[in-house]
Amino acid sequence: DDVAPWPEIGSPDSRQAGASPVGGAAGGDDGGEVGGGDGSAGANTSGLGVTTKWLGAKTKLVGANTRAPALLLPGLELIGYFGEQFELGQAPIGTGRSATVYDATRKRSGRRMALKSFDLDFLSRDLVSCAHLLAEVEALATLPPSPHIVSLVGLFANDTKIAIGTQLMEFGDLLGPIETTGRGLSEVTCRPVLFQLLSGVAHLHKHGWAHLDLKLENVCCAAGDEGLQPGAGGGADGFEWLRKSRIRLIDLGSIRRCPPS
């Protein structure tokens, strides 16, 4: 009860704070759906004052022995210790102020994913990060599929953590090859990369979202149709593999509503 109230949706302050209504469905971990599409009404999240409307079934999550606000998320899977459910890489593949990202493989299905983990106790004390999480989940769950936006795999939680599972981009981000080789990308390499990047941005804008955190670390690569691997060389600059890679935007943690009008 001592958590500061969060701006209501639609108020002038809500746009600045990043509060966002939530709703929709997305592909699940084992080929099912996250959310149901029954059109059921939303509810106010405890301690936030933010209305989060989901079109699918809702699960109320409250971190045990924490002041974590209740989060209403579609298809949220409550699990035990993450290490029992996932094979996690030895070291995180990304770290930030509010989350840590792991290369993870779901043991029961063999599905590999990027697992972005948040500490519930931290979220209970940082409502801005909590609002960012809600906006990221909403965007991932409601955006139509795009070959240039990372897709949602599932949502997982236990008593202390909540995690977003997304497509794993196995070649890493665009900063990696630049740091590894010590040189920039040629114009001929940048053309197909930039085309795919801008296609992803256009997809977001078309559906009412602005990414707001475009940088090399948030533009990632995966194998394209020809299956070239990093370091395969080719081309005048040795980046033939990158020109033939699939480019996707990741990390929607700063995303905001941006109506097409």
TAGICOR-V658270 format. One record per residue. N is the residue number from 1. RES is the residue in one small letter. SS is DSSP state (2 for helix, 1 for strand, 0 for the rest). Layout:
BEGIN
n=N res=RES ss=SS
n=N res=RES ss=SS
END
This chain:
BEGIN
n=1 res=d ss=0
n=2 res=d ss=0
n=3 res=v ss=0
n=4 res=a ss=0
n=5 res=p ss=0
n=6 res=w ss=0
n=7 res=p ss=0
n=8 res=e ss=0
n=9 res=i ss=0
n=10 res=g ss=0
n=11 res=s ss=0
n=12 res=p ss=2
n=13 res=d ss=2
n=14 res=s ss=2
n=15 res=r ss=2
n=16 res=q ss=2
n=17 res=a ss=2
n=18 res=g ss=0
n=19 res=a ss=0
n=20 res=s ss=0
n=21 res=p ss=0
n=22 res=v ss=0
n=23 res=g ss=0
n=24 res=g ss=0
n=25 res=a ss=0
n=26 res=a ss=1
n=27 res=g ss=1
n=28 res=g ss=0
n=29 res=d ss=0
n=30 res=d ss=0
n=31 res=g ss=0
n=32 res=g ss=0
n=33 res=e ss=1
n=34 res=v ss=1
n=35 res=g ss=0
n=36 res=g ss=0
n=37 res=g ss=0
n=38 res=d ss=0
n=39 res=g ss=0
n=40 res=s ss=0
n=41 res=a ss=0
n=42 res=g ss=0
n=43 res=a ss=1
n=44 res=n ss=1
n=45 res=t ss=0
n=46 res=s ss=0
n=47 res=g ss=0
n=48 res=l ss=0
n=49 res=g ss=0
n=50 res=v ss=0
n=51 res=t ss=1
n=52 res=t ss=1
n=53 res=k ss=0
n=54 res=w ss=0
n=55 res=l ss=0
n=56 res=g ss=0
n=57 res=a ss=0
n=58 res=k ss=1
n=59 res=t ss=1
n=60 res=k ss=1
n=61 res=l ss=1
n=62 res=v ss=0
n=63 res=g ss=0
n=64 res=a ss=0
n=65 res=n ss=0
n=66 res=t ss=0
n=67 res=r ss=0
n=68 res=a ss=0
n=69 res=p ss=0
n=70 res=a ss=0
n=71 res=l ss=1
n=72 res=l ss=1
n=73 res=l ss=1
n=74 res=p ss=1
n=75 res=g ss=0
n=76 res=l ss=0
n=77 res=e ss=1
n=78 res=l ss=1
n=79 res=i ss=0
n=80 res=g ss=0
n=81 res=y ss=0
n=82 res=f ss=2
n=83 res=g ss=2
n=84 res=e ss=2
n=85 res=q ss=2
n=86 res=f ss=1
n=87 res=e ss=1
n=88 res=l ss=1
n=89 res=g ss=0
n=90 res=q ss=0
n=91 res=a ss=0
n=92 res=p ss=0
n=93 res=i ss=0
n=94 res=g ss=1
n=95 res=t ss=1
n=96 res=g ss=0
n=97 res=r ss=0
n=98 res=s ss=0
n=99 res=a ss=1
n=100 res=t ss=1
n=101 res=v ss=1
n=102 res=y ss=1
n=103 res=d ss=1
n=104 res=a ss=1
n=105 res=t ss=1
n=106 res=r ss=1
n=107 res=k ss=0
n=108 res=r ss=0
n=109 res=s ss=0
n=110 res=g ss=0
n=111 res=r ss=0
n=112 res=r ss=1
n=113 res=m ss=1
n=114 res=a ss=1
n=115 res=l ss=1
n=116 res=k ss=1
n=117 res=s ss=1
n=118 res=f ss=1
n=119 res=d ss=1
n=120 res=l ss=2
n=121 res=d ss=2
n=122 res=f ss=2
n=123 res=l ss=2
n=124 res=s ss=2
n=125 res=r ss=2
n=126 res=d ss=0
n=127 res=l ss=2
n=128 res=v ss=2
n=129 res=s ss=2
n=130 res=c ss=2
n=131 res=a ss=2
n=132 res=h ss=2
n=133 res=l ss=2
n=134 res=l ss=2
n=135 res=a ss=2
n=136 res=e ss=2
n=137 res=v ss=2
n=138 res=e ss=2
n=139 res=a ss=2
n=140 res=l ss=2
n=141 res=a ss=2
n=142 res=t ss=2
n=143 res=l ss=0
n=144 res=p ss=0
n=145 res=p ss=0
n=146 res=s ss=0
n=147 res=p ss=0
n=148 res=h ss=0
n=149 res=i ss=1
n=150 res=v ss=0
n=151 res=s ss=0
n=152 res=l ss=1
n=153 res=v ss=1
n=154 res=g ss=1
n=155 res=l ss=1
n=156 res=f ss=1
n=157 res=a ss=1
n=158 res=n ss=0
n=159 res=d ss=0
n=160 res=t ss=0
n=161 res=k ss=1
n=162 res=i ss=1
n=163 res=a ss=1
n=164 res=i ss=1
n=165 res=g ss=1
n=166 res=t ss=1
n=167 res=q ss=0
n=168 res=l ss=0
n=169 res=m ss=0
n=170 res=e ss=0
n=171 res=f ss=0
n=172 res=g ss=1
n=173 res=d ss=1
n=174 res=l ss=2
n=175 res=l ss=2
n=176 res=g ss=2
n=177 res=p ss=2
n=178 res=i ss=2
n=179 res=e ss=2
n=180 res=t ss=2
n=181 res=t ss=2
n=182 res=g ss=0
n=183 res=r ss=0
n=184 res=g ss=0
n=185 res=l ss=0
n=186 res=s ss=0
n=187 res=e ss=2
n=188 res=v ss=2
n=189 res=t ss=2
n=190 res=c ss=2
n=191 res=r ss=2
n=192 res=p ss=2
n=193 res=v ss=2
n=194 res=l ss=2
n=195 res=f ss=2
n=196 res=q ss=2
n=197 res=l ss=2
n=198 res=l ss=2
n=199 res=s ss=2
n=200 res=g ss=2
n=201 res=v ss=2
n=202 res=a ss=2
n=203 res=h ss=2
n=204 res=l ss=2
n=205 res=h ss=2
n=206 res=k ss=2
n=207 res=h ss=0
n=208 res=g ss=0
n=209 res=w ss=1
n=210 res=a ss=1
n=211 res=h ss=0
n=212 res=l ss=0
n=213 res=d ss=0
n=214 res=l ss=0
n=215 res=k ss=0
n=216 res=l ss=2
n=217 res=e ss=2
n=218 res=n ss=2
n=219 res=v ss=1
n=220 res=c ss=1
n=221 res=c ss=1
n=222 res=a ss=1
n=223 res=a ss=0
n=224 res=g ss=0
n=225 res=d ss=0
n=226 res=e ss=0
n=227 res=g ss=0
n=228 res=l ss=0
n=229 res=q ss=0
n=230 res=p ss=0
n=231 res=g ss=0
n=232 res=a ss=0
n=233 res=g ss=0
n=234 res=g ss=0
n=235 res=g ss=0
n=236 res=a ss=0
n=237 res=d ss=0
n=238 res=g ss=0
n=239 res=f ss=0
n=240 res=e ss=2
n=241 res=w ss=2
n=242 res=l ss=2
n=243 res=r ss=2
n=244 res=k ss=0
n=245 res=s ss=0
n=246 res=r ss=1
n=247 res=i ss=1
n=248 res=r ss=1
n=249 res=l ss=1
n=250 res=i ss=0
n=251 res=d ss=0
n=252 res=l ss=0
n=253 res=g ss=0
n=254 res=s ss=0
n=255 res=i ss=0
n=256 res=r ss=1
n=257 res=r ss=1
n=258 res=c ss=0
n=259 res=p ss=0
n=260 res=p ss=0
n=261 res=s ss=0
END
